[in-house]
Amino acid sequence: MTDDAPAPDLRASDADRERVAEVLRDALAEGRLDMEEFQERLDATYQARTYGELAPITRDLPASGTAVAPAVSLTKDPVSGGSWADRIVGGDDSGLSTWAVAVMSGFERKGRWTAPRRFNCFAFWGGGTIDLRDANFADREIVINAVAIMGGIDVTVPPGVEVVVRGVGVMGGFDHREEGVPAEPGAPRVIVTGFAFWGGVGVQRKLPRAERQRLREERRREKQELKEERRREHLERAERQRQEHLDSAERHRRELEESRRLHDPLNLHGTREERERRPEDR
């Protein structure tokens, strides 16, 4: 397999689909596609999940050889340390997913992706999700320009990120609850701006999925350890009570024997075993 021919069954990224969509827009402007063909191919682009599904869309158009991501490593790269310095990758917005549109539909940007310096999104009678918890950042300050017309757009940021909200709402609104939270050293700033009419742009702060899973696993282990500890305590308490009962029974037996010896020093009555013993065995 060559570097410029990625495996057809490898999953395509948002950036791959955006590059294909750019080729289609150029072809429409040049008259190589009519509006109906453009719409059909654009729909197929955003429904594509693998390189094999993307490649045929621009095969008969100029620059189709560069429409799909050229090189994909088939080896698993080591995971970065997770510091903010590792997640602010720098560079320009070329090759990145910089816009999203939802018209009576929806869009998502989440998982491992690179948030550009400026991301424009539009929702009309639809909704969109922009999740930055696992994302990298093209710069220390990025702008999300969100326009929601009778729709909604949700922005999710990880803890430690500074949030600034500058949007305007008319019979709608922007969520300002996450403003004013101090940023961690080296963390990026996320500016949410735009316009909402009969719609809303929400901003919430959540832990990354991996961190939430780790915390859930820790709580599960703590509950299990607490359960085992309580079980041991119950067993130890039951064993102590059993031993105390045996000790009490033994003390009671000895007290009875001592009382019998005091009242029957010649052992005339004897014990039950002695009374039942045969005379020749005495």
Sequence and secondary structure as in RCSB ss.txt:
>XXXX:A:sequence
MTDDAPAPDLRASDADRERVAEVLRDALAEGRLDMEEFQERLDATYQARTYGELAPITRDLPASGTAVAPAVSLT
KDPVSGGSWADRIVGGDDSGLSTWAVAVMSGFERKGRWTAPRRFNCFAFWGGGTIDLRDANFADREIVINAVAIM
GGIDVTVPPGVEVVVRGVGVMGGFDHREEGVPAEPGAPRVIVTGFAFWGGVGVQRKLPRAERQRLREERRREKQE
LKEERRREHLERAERQRQEHLDSAERHRRELEESRRLHDPLNLHGTREERERRPEDR
>XXXX:A:secstr
  TTS  TTSB  HHHHHHHHHHHHHHHHTTSS HHHHHHHHHHHHH  BHHHHGGGGTTSTTGGGSS S    S
        HHHHB  S STTS  EEEEESSEEEE SS EE SEEEEEEESSEEEEE TT EESSSEEEEEEEEES
SEEEEEE TT EEEE  EEESSEE  TTTT    TT  EEEEEEEEESSEEEEEE   HHHHHHHHHHHHHHHHH
HHHHHHHHHHHHHHHHHHHHHHHHHHHHHHHHHHHHHH TT SS  HHHHHS GGG 
